[in-house]
Amino acid sequence: MSVHFGFSSPRDILAKAGRDLDRLGVSLRAMDDEGVADALFDFAVAISSVRDWLRAHISSSFTVDDVNAASRTQPPKCSEI
């Protein structure tokens, strides 16, 4: 069984990462340490998931090799959180 919680495409996951990043900014400005930690963790999980979602939703505009090549050029810091 596959559960997506309202997410159906890589674009949905990227939008979620954007919301998490916005929440991180709000928490940073408010100097809310717990909010920063929560938002940073959520952002890291979401942005790290984009690659997997892209691999699962290959289209005519990119291939699995494109996704793999792009992920090798990005620093792996989010996956280390």
Number of C-alpha atoms within 10 A of each C-alpha: 2 4 7 7 6 8 13 12 14 19 13 15 22 19 14 17 23 15 15 22 19 14 19 22 16 15 19 16 10 11 11 12 11 11 17 20 14 14 23 21 15 19 23 18 17 20 20 20 16 20 19 14 18 20 17 12 14 14 10 5 6 12 14 16 10 13 16 14 11 11 14 9 8 9 8 11 9 15 11 7 9
